[in-house]
Amino acid sequence: MTFELFSRVVITRHIPDQEVYQGDIATVVEQCRDSTGEVIGLEVEVVAANGETLAVASVPADAVRAPTAGDRVVVRAS
């Protein structure tokens, strides 16, 4: 699935070197394409509940999914 710029996504796996965690909600800020034009990665911005940026990270395209009505926003101790 291709996500448009500025769409919301849910991170589907922990990416330790990017400080991005499974379940984080992020905004797509850039698409990374291969030589054929296929989207292979995304630049995403993860923000805290107060709007502060927690991470701007490069993630594989298959490490995100669309949010659903069943998704819940939770608070993780920092």
DOKOL-602916 format. One record per residue: residue in one letter; chain; x, y, z of N, C-alpha, C, O, CB in turn. Coordinates in nm, 4 decimals. Each point is the difference from the previous one (the first is absolute). Glycine has a CB too. Example, Ala and Ser with C-alpha at 12.3 -4.5 7.8 and 13.67 -1.06 7.14 Angstrom:
! DOKOL-602916
+--------+--------+----------+----------+----------+----------+----------+----------+----------+----------+----------+----------+----------+----------+----------+----------+----------+
| residu | chaine |     n_px |     n_py |     n_pz |    ca_px |    ca_py |    ca_pz |     c_px |     c_py |     c_pz |     o_px |     o_py |     o_pz |    cb_px |    cb_py |    cb_pz |
+--------+--------+----------+----------+----------+----------+----------+----------+----------+----------+----------+----------+----------+----------+----------+----------+----------+
|      A |      A |   1.3190 |  -0.5690 |   0.7800 |  -0.0890 |   0.1190 |   0.0000 |   0.0900 |   0.1200 |   0.0000 |   0.1036 |  -0.0019 |   0.0665 |  -0.2928 |  -0.1154 |   0.0581 |
|      S |      A |   0.1542 |   0.2223 |  -0.1966 |   0.0820 |   0.1190 |   0.0060 |  -0.0770 |   0.1090 |   0.0730 |   0.0509 |   0.1108 |   0.0169 |   0.0675 |  -0.1736 |  -0.2314 |
+--------+--------+----------+----------+----------+----------+----------+----------+----------+----------+----------+----------+----------+----------+----------+----------+----------+
! end
This chain:
! DOKOL-602916
+--------+--------+----------+----------+----------+----------+----------+----------+----------+----------+----------+----------+----------+----------+----------+----------+----------+
| residu | chaine |     n_px |     n_py |     n_pz |    ca_px |    ca_py |    ca_pz |     c_px |     c_py |     c_pz |     o_px |     o_py |     o_pz |    cb_px |    cb_py |    cb_pz |
+--------+--------+----------+----------+----------+----------+----------+----------+----------+----------+----------+----------+----------+----------+----------+----------+----------+
|      M |      A |   0.0846 |  -0.1179 |   0.0000 |  -0.0846 |   0.1179 |   0.0000 |   0.0891 |   0.1242 |   0.0000 |   0.0984 |   0.0063 |   0.0737 |  -0.2838 |  -0.1307 |   0.0488 |
|      T |      A |   0.1514 |   0.2209 |  -0.2036 |   0.0753 |   0.1247 |  -0.0058 |  -0.0698 |   0.1049 |   0.0850 |  -0.1219 |   0.0161 |  -0.0075 |   0.2070 |  -0.0719 |  -0.2236 |
|      F |      A |  -0.0088 |   0.1257 |   0.3104 |  -0.0544 |   0.1042 |   0.0854 |   0.0386 |   0.1366 |  -0.0557 |   0.1166 |   0.0249 |  -0.0305 |  -0.1050 |  -0.1777 |   0.2315 |
|      E |      A |  -0.1088 |   0.2394 |  -0.2137 |   0.0233 |   0.1354 |  -0.0496 |   0.0744 |   0.0818 |   0.1046 |  -0.0027 |  -0.0319 |   0.1188 |  -0.2048 |   0.0185 |  -0.2605 |
|      L |      A |   0.2741 |   0.1193 |   0.0961 |   0.0657 |   0.0909 |   0.0932 |  -0.1014 |   0.0554 |   0.0988 |  -0.1141 |   0.0295 |  -0.0356 |   0.2855 |   0.0297 |  -0.1386 |
|      F |      A |  -0.1285 |  -0.0459 |   0.2968 |  -0.0766 |   0.0559 |   0.1120 |  -0.1131 |  -0.0894 |   0.0476 |  -0.0848 |   0.0438 |   0.0778 |   0.1417 |   0.1781 |  -0.1643 |
|      S |      A |  -0.0595 |  -0.3477 |   0.0405 |  -0.0999 |  -0.0924 |   0.0529 |   0.0511 |  -0.0604 |   0.1302 |   0.1206 |  -0.0099 |   0.0225 |  -0.2045 |  -0.0410 |  -0.2558 |
|      R |      A |  -0.0090 |   0.0110 |   0.3178 |   0.0335 |  -0.0649 |   0.1263 |   0.0217 |  -0.1481 |  -0.0244 |  -0.0695 |  -0.0625 |  -0.0801 |  -0.0631 |   0.2331 |   0.2101 |
|      V |      A |   0.2303 |  -0.2253 |  -0.0595 |   0.0286 |  -0.1431 |  -0.0070 |   0.0283 |  -0.0515 |   0.1407 |   0.0282 |   0.0771 |   0.0918 |   0.0638 |  -0.0544 |  -0.3275 |
|      V |      A |  -0.1000 |  -0.1536 |   0.2503 |   0.0355 |  -0.0667 |   0.1247 |   0.1237 |  -0.0838 |  -0.0271 |   0.0038 |  -0.0764 |  -0.0964 |  -0.2456 |   0.0722 |   0.1781 |
|      I |      A |   0.3425 |   0.0182 |   0.0027 |   0.1232 |  -0.0784 |  -0.0122 |  -0.0302 |  -0.1430 |   0.0450 |  -0.0607 |  -0.0202 |   0.1052 |   0.2080 |   0.2261 |  -0.0649 |
|      T |      A |  -0.1055 |  -0.3046 |  -0.1189 |  -0.0358 |  -0.1394 |   0.0292 |   0.1123 |  -0.0814 |   0.0639 |  -0.0207 |  -0.1159 |   0.0358 |  -0.1346 |   0.1297 |  -0.2259 |
|      R |      A |   0.2729 |   0.0448 |   0.2047 |   0.1077 |  -0.0723 |   0.0688 |   0.1004 |   0.0983 |   0.0590 |   0.0141 |   0.1127 |  -0.0474 |  -0.0434 |  -0.3084 |  -0.1084 |
|      H |      A |   0.0978 |   0.1513 |   0.2585 |   0.1016 |   0.0808 |   0.0673 |   0.1205 |   0.0167 |  -0.0929 |   0.0494 |  -0.0971 |  -0.0573 |  -0.1271 |   0.0151 |   0.2853 |
|      I |      A |   0.1234 |   0.2045 |  -0.2416 |   0.1197 |   0.0293 |  -0.0798 |   0.0968 |   0.0725 |   0.0934 |   0.0009 |   0.1229 |   0.0063 |  -0.1317 |  -0.1077 |  -0.2295 |
|      P |      A |   0.2130 |  -0.0929 |   0.2964 |   0.0806 |   0.0550 |   0.1094 |   0.0921 |   0.1150 |  -0.0388 |   0.0104 |   0.0981 |   0.0735 |  -0.0208 |  -0.3210 |   0.0240 |
|      D |      A |   0.0772 |   0.2120 |  -0.2118 |   0.0962 |   0.1047 |  -0.0353 |  -0.0682 |   0.1310 |  -0.0388 |   0.0669 |   0.1024 |  -0.0135 |   0.0896 |  -0.2806 |  -0.0618 |
|      Q |      A |  -0.2877 |   0.1764 |   0.0574 |  -0.0750 |   0.1208 |  -0.0347 |  -0.0844 |   0.0513 |   0.1168 |  -0.0676 |   0.1021 |  -0.0126 |   0.0624 |  -0.1805 |  -0.2241 |
|      E |      A |   0.0087 |   0.0073 |   0.3515 |  -0.0825 |   0.0332 |   0.1170 |  -0.1477 |   0.0075 |  -0.0359 |  -0.0713 |   0.0909 |   0.0424 |   0.2641 |   0.0344 |   0.0543 |
|      V |      A |  -0.2372 |  -0.2227 |  -0.1755 |  -0.1388 |  -0.0119 |  -0.0424 |  -0.0498 |  -0.1344 |   0.0522 |   0.0687 |  -0.1017 |  -0.0109 |  -0.0339 |   0.2475 |  -0.1987 |
|      Y |      A |  -0.1561 |  -0.1447 |   0.2667 |  -0.0520 |  -0.1186 |   0.0660 |  -0.1284 |  -0.0485 |  -0.0642 |  -0.0781 |   0.0791 |  -0.0530 |   0.1834 |  -0.0029 |   0.2635 |
|      Q |      A |  -0.1267 |  -0.2075 |  -0.2055 |  -0.1241 |  -0.0574 |  -0.0512 |  -0.1167 |   0.0691 |   0.0682 |  -0.0021 |   0.0136 |   0.1223 |   0.1136 |  -0.2369 |  -0.1675 |
|      G |      A |  -0.2082 |   0.2667 |  -0.0339 |  -0.1169 |   0.0678 |   0.0538 |   0.0085 |   0.1509 |  -0.0033 |  -0.1013 |   0.0672 |   0.0190 |   0.0704 |  -0.2616 |   0.1227 |
|      D |      A |   0.1500 |   0.2503 |  -0.1656 |   0.0114 |   0.1460 |  -0.0117 |  -0.0841 |   0.0481 |  -0.1175 |  -0.0092 |  -0.0665 |  -0.1031 |   0.2419 |   0.0617 |   0.2028 |
|      I |      A |  -0.2933 |   0.1208 |  -0.0824 |  -0.0730 |   0.0645 |  -0.1083 |   0.0918 |   0.1048 |  -0.0597 |   0.0621 |   0.0777 |   0.0725 |  -0.2888 |  -0.1192 |   0.0369 |
|      A |      A |   0.2350 |   0.0435 |  -0.2409 |   0.0933 |   0.0898 |  -0.0681 |  -0.0676 |   0.0650 |  -0.1195 |  -0.1075 |  -0.0415 |  -0.0434 |   0.3015 |  -0.0994 |   0.1180 |
|      T |      A |  -0.1285 |   0.2434 |  -0.1263 |  -0.0444 |   0.0682 |  -0.1212 |   0.1050 |  -0.0201 |  -0.1082 |   0.1190 |   0.0195 |   0.0250 |  -0.2488 |   0.1523 |   0.1093 |
|      V |      A |   0.0877 |  -0.2101 |  -0.2529 |   0.0918 |  -0.0172 |  -0.1122 |   0.0442 |   0.1382 |  -0.0486 |  -0.0834 |   0.0839 |  -0.0342 |  -0.0278 |  -0.3038 |  -0.0331 |
|      V |      A |   0.2428 |   0.2431 |   0.0645 |   0.0517 |   0.1294 |  -0.0467 |   0.0791 |  -0.0128 |  -0.1304 |   0.0315 |   0.1007 |  -0.0635 |  -0.0223 |  -0.0252 |   0.3012 |
|      E |      A |   0.0228 |  -0.1985 |  -0.2775 |   0.0711 |  -0.0211 |  -0.1271 |  -0.0128 |  -0.1464 |  -0.0398 |  -0.0096 |  -0.0883 |   0.0853 |   0.1733 |   0.2759 |  -0.0339 |
|      Q |      A |  -0.1636 |  -0.2117 |  -0.1810 |   0.0015 |  -0.1356 |  -0.0547 |   0.1364 |  -0.0242 |  -0.0632 |   0.0532 |   0.0873 |  -0.0686 |  -0.3047 |  -0.0841 |   0.0276 |
|      C |      A |   0.3078 |  -0.1205 |   0.0634 |   0.1279 |  -0.0388 |  -0.0600 |  -0.0306 |  -0.1070 |  -0.1052 |  -0.0594 |  -0.1032 |   0.0310 |   0.1929 |   0.1569 |   0.1836 |
|      R |      A |  -0.0926 |  -0.0280 |  -0.3391 |  -0.0317 |  -0.0901 |  -0.1113 |   0.1264 |  -0.0641 |  -0.0564 |   0.1092 |   0.0564 |   0.0072 |  -0.3101 |   0.0837 |  -0.0617 |
|      D |      A |   0.1827 |  -0.2604 |  -0.0022 |   0.1113 |  -0.0641 |  -0.0684 |   0.0042 |   0.0488 |  -0.1451 |  -0.0771 |   0.0880 |  -0.0384 |   0.0602 |  -0.2920 |   0.1899 |
|      S |      A |   0.1055 |   0.1476 |  -0.2307 |   0.0195 |   0.0460 |  -0.1384 |  -0.1219 |  -0.0241 |  -0.0897 |  -0.0112 |   0.0596 |  -0.1071 |   0.2535 |  -0.1049 |   0.1368 |
|      T |      A |  -0.3338 |  -0.0425 |   0.0143 |  -0.1215 |  -0.0245 |  -0.0783 |  -0.1165 |   0.0880 |   0.0440 |  -0.1071 |  -0.0025 |  -0.0605 |   0.1837 |  -0.2313 |   0.0271 |
|      G |      A |  -0.0549 |   0.3107 |   0.1380 |  -0.1051 |   0.0871 |   0.0517 |  -0.0821 |  -0.0598 |   0.1123 |  -0.0900 |   0.0652 |   0.0529 |   0.0818 |   0.0324 |  -0.2749 |
|      E |      A |   0.0384 |  -0.2221 |   0.2591 |  -0.0730 |  -0.0647 |   0.1089 |   0.0431 |   0.0601 |   0.1340 |   0.1188 |   0.0224 |   0.0235 |  -0.1379 |  -0.2362 |  -0.1587 |
|      V |      A |  -0.0781 |   0.2396 |   0.2224 |   0.0302 |   0.0519 |   0.1338 |   0.0584 |  -0.1138 |   0.0830 |  -0.0649 |  -0.1025 |   0.0209 |  -0.1217 |   0.2764 |  -0.0350 |
|      I |      A |   0.3095 |  -0.1549 |   0.0610 |   0.0674 |  -0.1035 |   0.0792 |   0.0232 |   0.0436 |   0.1446 |   0.0341 |  -0.0817 |   0.0855 |   0.0757 |   0.0019 |  -0.2945 |
|      G |      A |  -0.1281 |   0.2074 |   0.2352 |   0.0199 |   0.0507 |   0.1345 |  -0.0730 |   0.1311 |   0.0184 |  -0.0436 |   0.0641 |  -0.0956 |   0.2647 |  -0.1780 |   0.1068 |
|      L |      A |  -0.2331 |   0.1520 |   0.1151 |  -0.0685 |   0.1242 |   0.0336 |   0.0807 |   0.0756 |   0.1045 |   0.0645 |  -0.0601 |   0.0858 |  -0.2884 |  -0.0434 |  -0.1391 |
|      E |      A |   0.2196 |   0.2339 |   0.0452 |   0.0469 |   0.0851 |   0.1084 |  -0.1251 |   0.0349 |   0.0787 |  -0.0977 |   0.0487 |  -0.0568 |   0.3002 |   0.0465 |  -0.0745 |
|      V |      A |  -0.2003 |  -0.1194 |   0.2600 |  -0.1165 |   0.0281 |   0.0836 |   0.0395 |   0.0872 |   0.1183 |   0.1146 |  -0.0013 |   0.0448 |  -0.2185 |  -0.2165 |  -0.1139 |
|      E |      A |   0.0071 |   0.2929 |   0.1181 |   0.0188 |   0.0788 |   0.1214 |  -0.0909 |  -0.0573 |   0.1066 |  -0.1210 |  -0.0120 |  -0.0194 |   0.1822 |   0.2210 |  -0.1113 |
|      V |      A |  -0.0013 |  -0.2444 |   0.2440 |  -0.0746 |  -0.0510 |   0.1146 |  -0.0057 |   0.1133 |   0.1019 |   0.1023 |   0.0596 |   0.0334 |  -0.0299 |  -0.3036 |  -0.0744 |
|      V |      A |  -0.1928 |   0.2733 |   0.0903 |  -0.0147 |   0.1095 |   0.0958 |  -0.0606 |  -0.0507 |   0.1303 |  -0.0704 |  -0.1008 |   0.0034 |   0.0439 |   0.2638 |  -0.1927 |
|      A |      A |   0.0565 |  -0.0893 |   0.2968 |  -0.0590 |  -0.0280 |   0.1308 |  -0.1416 |   0.0572 |   0.0037 |  -0.0399 |   0.0735 |  -0.0903 |   0.2688 |  -0.0709 |   0.2015 |
|      A |      A |  -0.3033 |  -0.0358 |  -0.0086 |  -0.1372 |   0.0477 |   0.0138 |  -0.0080 |   0.1526 |   0.0055 |  -0.1024 |   0.0582 |  -0.0357 |   0.0476 |  -0.2700 |   0.1549 |
|      N |      A |   0.1630 |   0.2767 |  -0.0745 |   0.0003 |   0.1467 |   0.0072 |   0.0455 |   0.0649 |  -0.1306 |   0.0104 |   0.1224 |  -0.0079 |   0.0341 |  -0.1412 |   0.2520 |
|      G |      A |  -0.0175 |  -0.0621 |  -0.3463 |   0.0405 |   0.0525 |  -0.1301 |   0.1497 |   0.0098 |  -0.0208 |   0.0445 |   0.0322 |  -0.1102 |  -0.2531 |   0.0910 |   0.1119 |
|      E |      A |   0.2870 |  -0.1501 |   0.1007 |   0.1464 |   0.0054 |  -0.0115 |   0.0502 |  -0.1163 |  -0.0844 |  -0.0434 |  -0.1138 |   0.0179 |   0.0595 |   0.2274 |   0.2063 |
|      T |      A |   0.0752 |  -0.0850 |  -0.3160 |   0.0573 |  -0.1050 |  -0.0840 |   0.0886 |  -0.0919 |   0.0835 |   0.0913 |   0.0459 |   0.0686 |  -0.0992 |   0.1074 |  -0.2686 |
|      L |      A |  -0.0200 |  -0.2829 |   0.1936 |   0.0815 |  -0.0998 |   0.0686 |   0.1064 |  -0.0578 |  -0.0919 |   0.1112 |  -0.0298 |   0.0436 |  -0.3053 |  -0.0240 |   0.1025 |
|      A |      A |   0.1595 |   0.0381 |  -0.2742 |   0.0934 |  -0.0593 |  -0.0958 |  -0.0426 |   0.0352 |  -0.1412 |  -0.1190 |   0.0085 |  -0.0306 |   0.1694 |  -0.1971 |   0.1893 |
|      V |      A |   0.0477 |   0.2086 |  -0.2431 |  -0.0191 |   0.0023 |  -0.1439 |   0.0849 |  -0.1164 |  -0.0488 |   0.1221 |   0.0001 |   0.0157 |  -0.1656 |   0.2572 |  -0.0341 |
|      A |      A |  -0.0217 |  -0.3560 |  -0.0405 |   0.0674 |  -0.1264 |  -0.0254 |  -0.0251 |  -0.0514 |  -0.1406 |  -0.1021 |   0.0296 |  -0.0620 |   0.0831 |  -0.0812 |   0.3030 |
|      S |      A |   0.1149 |  -0.0262 |  -0.2898 |  -0.0141 |  -0.0731 |  -0.1259 |  -0.0446 |  -0.1407 |   0.0345 |   0.0666 |  -0.0695 |   0.0768 |   0.1122 |   0.2092 |  -0.1941 |
|      V |      A |  -0.2915 |  -0.1824 |   0.0611 |  -0.0512 |  -0.1337 |   0.0278 |  -0.0325 |  -0.0706 |  -0.1315 |  -0.0361 |   0.0653 |  -0.0979 |  -0.0568 |   0.0120 |   0.3205 |
|      P |      A |   0.1054 |  -0.2092 |  -0.2257 |  -0.0393 |  -0.0736 |  -0.1201 |  -0.1497 |   0.0170 |  -0.0253 |  -0.0778 |   0.0149 |   0.0943 |   0.2633 |  -0.1819 |  -0.0554 |
|      A |      A |  -0.2251 |   0.1649 |  -0.1634 |  -0.1410 |   0.0175 |  -0.0356 |  -0.0886 |  -0.1077 |   0.0626 |  -0.1178 |   0.0240 |   0.0263 |   0.1902 |   0.0822 |  -0.2404 |
|      D |      A |  -0.0160 |  -0.2242 |   0.2377 |  -0.0810 |  -0.1076 |   0.0584 |  -0.0038 |   0.0038 |   0.1526 |  -0.0502 |  -0.0934 |   0.0627 |   0.1071 |  -0.0443 |  -0.2605 |
|      A |      A |  -0.0045 |   0.2445 |   0.2582 |   0.0001 |   0.0135 |   0.1457 |  -0.1092 |   0.0945 |   0.0482 |   0.0017 |   0.0439 |   0.1150 |   0.2432 |  -0.0890 |  -0.1151 |
|      V |      A |  -0.3404 |   0.0765 |  -0.0881 |  -0.1109 |   0.0869 |   0.0381 |  -0.1317 |  -0.0577 |  -0.0534 |  -0.0021 |  -0.0818 |  -0.0920 |   0.1562 |   0.2838 |   0.0919 |
|      R |      A |  -0.2619 |  -0.1568 |   0.0606 |  -0.1339 |  -0.0349 |  -0.0476 |  -0.0906 |   0.1197 |   0.0231 |   0.0347 |   0.0938 |   0.0718 |   0.0004 |  -0.3411 |  -0.0225 |
|      A |      A |  -0.1512 |   0.2420 |  -0.1113 |  -0.0983 |   0.1058 |   0.0200 |  -0.0638 |  -0.0147 |   0.1382 |  -0.0223 |  -0.1119 |   0.0461 |  -0.0222 |   0.1229 |  -0.2954 |
|      P |      A |   0.0152 |   0.1004 |   0.3152 |  -0.0715 |  -0.0086 |   0.1277 |  -0.1445 |  -0.0457 |  -0.0222 |  -0.0570 |   0.0204 |  -0.1072 |   0.2039 |   0.1618 |   0.2021 |
|      T |      A |  -0.2045 |  -0.2439 |   0.0076 |  -0.1390 |  -0.0452 |  -0.0075 |  -0.0797 |   0.0598 |   0.1153 |   0.0570 |   0.0548 |   0.0944 |   0.0146 |  -0.2695 |  -0.2068 |
|      A |      A |  -0.2022 |   0.2038 |   0.1039 |  -0.0870 |   0.0501 |   0.1069 |   0.0226 |  -0.0767 |   0.1303 |  -0.0330 |   0.0496 |   0.1077 |  -0.1370 |   0.0170 |  -0.2799 |
|      G |      A |   0.2257 |  -0.1864 |   0.1629 |   0.0271 |  -0.0794 |   0.1197 |   0.1302 |   0.0336 |   0.0700 |   0.0250 |  -0.0480 |   0.1106 |  -0.1545 |  -0.1287 |  -0.2161 |
|      D |      A |   0.2128 |   0.2583 |   0.0429 |   0.1285 |   0.0381 |   0.0622 |  -0.0247 |   0.0945 |   0.1169 |  -0.0879 |   0.0860 |  -0.0061 |   0.2072 |  -0.1136 |  -0.2151 |
|      R |      A |  -0.0417 |   0.0114 |   0.3270 |  -0.0089 |   0.0846 |   0.1193 |   0.1311 |   0.0724 |   0.0200 |   0.1076 |  -0.0562 |  -0.0202 |  -0.2742 |  -0.0995 |   0.1255 |
|      V |      A |   0.1564 |   0.2799 |  -0.0658 |   0.1202 |   0.0751 |   0.0374 |   0.0265 |  -0.0301 |   0.1460 |  -0.0888 |   0.0149 |   0.0839 |   0.0458 |   0.1706 |  -0.2550 |
|      V |      A |   0.1646 |  -0.2279 |   0.2019 |   0.0364 |  -0.0329 |   0.1384 |   0.1224 |   0.0822 |   0.0409 |   0.0739 |   0.0509 |  -0.0843 |  -0.1676 |  -0.2862 |   0.0589 |
|      V |      A |   0.1124 |   0.2465 |   0.1539 |   0.1156 |   0.0719 |   0.0535 |   0.1014 |  -0.1018 |   0.0473 |  -0.0325 |  -0.0902 |   0.0772 |  -0.1096 |   0.2881 |  -0.0088 |
|      R |      A |   0.2652 |  -0.1832 |  -0.1147 |   0.1103 |  -0.0869 |   0.0384 |   0.0899 |   0.0814 |   0.0932 |   0.0342 |   0.1137 |  -0.0324 |  -0.0446 |  -0.2485 |  -0.1873 |
|      A |      A |   0.0482 |   0.0809 |   0.3314 |   0.0883 |   0.0708 |   0.0924 |   0.1306 |   0.0325 |  -0.0691 |   0.0559 |  -0.0833 |  -0.0713 |  -0.1609 |  -0.0325 |   0.2673 |
|      S |      A |   0.1534 |   0.2361 |  -0.1751 |   0.1265 |   0.0391 |  -0.0651 |   0.1175 |  -0.0170 |   0.0912 |   0.1132 |   0.0284 |  -0.0392 |  -0.2369 |   0.1320 |  -0.0990 |
+--------+--------+----------+----------+----------+----------+----------+----------+----------+----------+----------+----------+----------+----------+----------+----------+----------+
! end
